[in-house]
């Protein structure tokens, strides 16, 4: 079966399960509104590396022009504790495409199933546009509302340069210095409450399209991003891209993750996997644990898994576009009962089409209903 990259695509400046719109996104600058989430086409199967493949990745500190905004000074931080249960539950944003559909279709026979099984669950909020002027206030609007309700928001910064290697999801900041400044503004909106940050889906697993120098620069910027986010809000939990169980071998993924700062408690709380994909939870748990074992770092590092559409696992034929026979996965929760697995999340909202059941990125009730029933 062809191993597919994570399915996350942006059109213009708007991407995400919920996207907090920017300066040119329409509506009020502080409003997070539903927007287009797409799913990319298949990529060539990534090669499973030989034992020497990981060693070819440079471990030397990259040399790059310093950002105009340096990372804030840091104090020593111990590894994050996993012993105490979180005191709050996940935050459900009050606006999304599925909620709009539920509100406007009271007589549709599919409504009750979709309302209870899809719209009733919390999902991530994406920030995918490079319009930094209002970024801080837009992030703050989500995190402050989550804190006020005693819930944990899940936010996705998605603006790394050369995003998606120039594919369907191309875009992001114009260069890494601009990205560093964008992350500073993002971090300033995190507040002081609990928040989960899914840092740049595909940014590590898809880095094989970059040259060695470009890859090193990206990883340095990601490591800086993790430090800035956690310095801005010590209660933030930041997770780095581990791809998924059908992609890179754990040792190769871990070698890149280590360069990107994912092994350091100053930058990272662990890894995430399966964003917008279909791989079974058991496969993802095994993959993530293997990645964490190879990564090293403090024992407190954990994993979060996107379970939005993986209830029946990945299609055997490798189909990626609204494949038939898929089902909802485990409901989003911070209480998995699994060692080293911190959360099951819905990073992509079920029912948003990949482009075959409906227009790419739009909520498609027939698809949502098939996933949910």
N, C-alpha and C positions, 0 to 999 in steps of 0.2 A: 504494500500500500504506500502510495506517495505520502511523505510526511509534509504537512502543510504548515506554513508560518501562521502565527496568530492572525486572526481576521479582524483588522481594524483599519478603516479607511476614512479619510476626511475629504469633504468637498468644500472648496473655498476655505472659509474661516470657521466653519461649524462642523463639529464632529462630536458624537458621544451619545451614550444612553440618555443623559441630560447634558446639555452644554450650556455653560454660563457664557452668554454672548458678549462680544467685545464691542469696541467703539463703532464698528461698521456692521454689527449683527442685528440691528433693529431693537426696538424696545428700550427700556431704561437700562442704564449702564450697570446698575446694581442688581438686575434681575437675572436669575438663572432660568432659562426657558428651554423647552424641548427643541431639539434640532436633529439634524440628519446624522445617523450612524450607518455606515456602510460596511461591507465586508469585501476584502480584497480577493482577487482571483488567485488560483493556485500558483505556487512557486515551485521551481525544480526541487526534487527531493534533496535535502541537505545530506552530504556525505557523512557517514559515521567515521570520525577521525581515527587514525591509527594512534597507538600510544604516544608517538612523537609529535602528533599534530598540535596538541596543546602547548608543547614546549616552544613551538615556533612563534607563539604570541609574545611580543616583547614585554618584559617585566620592568624595563627601565622607565623612570619617570619621564613623561612626555615633556617636550619643550614647546611652549605656545605663548603667544603674546598674552600678558597678564590682562585679566578682565579689569575694566574700569571700576568695578565694585568688588573688592576682595571679600573673601569669606570672613564673617565676624570672628573675633577671637573666641577660643573655646576653652572651657574648663574641662578637667578630666571627667569622664563619664564611665560608669560601670556598665556591664552588660545588662540589657533590659531584663527585668524579672518576669518570669512566666508563672509564678506561684500563685499570685492573686488573680481571681476572676475579675474581668472588667465589670465596673459598676453600672454600665449603661448598655443599651441595645443599639443596633444600627439605625441610622437616620434614613427615613424615606422622604425624598424631596416631594413637595406638593404639586409639582408640575412635571408632566411627561407626555409623550405622545399617547401612551396607552391610557393614562388617566383622562386625557382629552377625549379619546374615543369612548371610554366608559360613560363619561358625562353626557355625551351627545347621542348615544345610542341606547336609550333606556328600554326600548322594545326589542332589541336584537336578541334572539334565543341563545347566542353565545356569550352574552354580556356577563351573566353571573359567574360562569366558569373563569372568564378572563379577568373579571374584577377581583375575584377571590384568590386565584392562583398566580396571576401575573402582576396586576396593578397593586395588589395588596402588599407586595414585598418591597423592601428597600433596594435601591440600585445606586451605582456610582454616578458621580457628576464629573463630567469631563471639561477640561479647559484646553482647547486645541488651537486657538487662534493666537497669532502674534500681534496683539493690540494691547501693549502693556499699560497704557495710560490709566485704564480703569481696572486692571487685573486685581490689584490688592482689594479693592472694594467688592469686586465680584466674588472673590474667594471668601472674604469676610462675611458676605451675606449668607453663604452656605454654612460656614463653620459656626458663626454666632447663633444661627437658628438651631443648628444641631445641639449646641451647648445649652441653649435656652430650654430645649425639650428634653435634655438629659440623654441624648442619643449620640452615637458616633457616626459622623459623616465619612463617606469614602470619596476621595477626590483623586482625579487623574490628571496630572500635568502631562501634556502631550504636544510639545513644541520643539523637540530636538531638531537641529538642522539635518538636512538630508534624510528626513523621515521617510520610512518605507523605501529607502534606496531609490527614490524617484518614481515609485510605482503609483498605484491608485491613491495612496494616502500621502503623497508628497506634500511638502509644505514645512511649516514650523518657522523658527527664528532664522534670520538671514545668515548668521554665523554663530560660533560658539561664544564669542564675547557678548553678543546681544542676548544669547540664551542665558548666560550667567546672570545678566542684569534682569532678565524676565523672571528667573527663579527667585532672585532677591525680592522682587515685587510679589510673587506668589507666596513666598514664605511669610511676608509681612501680613498676610491676611489669615494666617492659620490660627490666630488667637492663642489661647492657653488651655483649651479643653482637649479631650481625646479626639483624634482624627487619624484615619488611615490614609496614607498616600501611596498610590500605585504609580511608581515613578517610571514614566515613559515606556509603555508597552512596545515590544520588539526592539528596543534600543540596544540591547546586548545580544539577544539571540540572532538578530538580523545584521549584525555588524560585519559579517564576512564579505559584504559587498564593498566595504571600505578598504583603503590601503592600510598598511600597518601604521603609518604615521597618523592618518585620519582616525583610525580606531583608537590609538593611544590618546589622541586629543579628546575624542568623545568620552572615553572612559574617565579621563581626568575631570572633565566637566560634570559627569554624572556623580563622581565621588564628591566633588565640591557641592553639587546640588543636595546630596544627602546630608552633608554637614550643615549647610545653610538651613535646611528645613528643620533639622533636629535642634539646632541652636536657637532658631526662632521660636520653637514650641517643643520643649522637652517631652511633652505628652504625646507628640505626634509619633506614629509608627510608620516607618518608611520601608517599602519593599521594592526589590530590584527584579528585573526581568529574567526569569529562568526558562523562558520559552514554553515548551510542553513536552510530554512524554513521547511524542512521535517525531521529535526534531533532533537536536544535538544530543550526543552522549553526555551524561552528567559531568564527566571529568573535563571535557572541553568547555561546557557551559560554565563550570565553576572557575576555570582558569581565567576566563574573561570577566566573570563577576568579581573575582578578587581584585583585578585591575580597576574595576569600576567602583570599588569601595564597599562592596556588599559584605565583606568579612569583618568590617570595622564597626563596633558599636557607636562610634562617633558619627557614622553615616547611615547605618542600616539596622533594621530589625529583622531582616531576612529576605525572602524571595517570594515572587508570585508566579503563577503559571496558568496556562490554559485560557488566556484572555480571548474571548469571542470564539473559542473552539469547542470541541465536542468530546474530548478524551475523558474516559471514565475516571471518577474520583479516585478509585483504588490505584489506577495507573499513575495518576498525578501525585498521590501521596508517596508512592514508591519512588517516583522520579525526583520529587522535591527533597525527600530525605537523602537520596543518593547525591544530589547536588550539594546539599548542606554538609554532608559528610566530606565530600571532596573539597568544599570551600574552606573548611576549618572555621576559624573565628570562635567567638565565645559560645558556650553551650546554650545561651538564651536565644540565639537566632532561630526563627521559625519560618513558616510558609503560609501563604494564603492561596486559595484555589478558586478560579471562576467556575462555578457550577451551574451557570444559567441555562445551558442547553445540553448538558452531558448525561442526562438520565439514562439514555440507551447507548452511551459510548459513541465513538467515532464510526462513520460508515466504513464498511470493509472495502468499498471501492474507491475510497479517498475523495468522494464528492464533498465539495466545500460550500456550494451555493444552495442554501435552504434545503438541505438534503431531507428526503422523506424518512419517516420512521424515528425521528429524534424526539426526545421528551425533555421536559424540565428536569434539572438536577436537584440536588439538595437545596433546601431553602437557605437563604443567607443567614449566617449566625456567627457569633463570636465564641460559641461554646461547641466545639467540634467533638470533644471526647477523644481526640486523637493526639498522641504525643507529637510535638513539633509542628502541628498544624494549627495555626492561630485562628483561622476563619475560613468559612466558605462564603464567597461573595458573588453577587450578580454584577459583574463589571459591564457586560453587555446586556441590555434589556431583552428578554425573550419576546419574539414577535416582530422585532425590527428586521426587515428583510435584507438578505444579502444581495438581492437583485434578481432572483428568479421567481419568487412568489409575489413580488411587488416591486415598486420602484426602490432602488437601493437606498437603504437607510430609513425608509418610512415604515411606520407601524402597519402591519398587515394582519387584520383580525383572523383570517383563515389560518395563517401560519401560527399565530399565538394560540388559537383554539386547538390546533392539532398538537402543539407542544404540551398544552395544559390538560387535555382530557385524558 
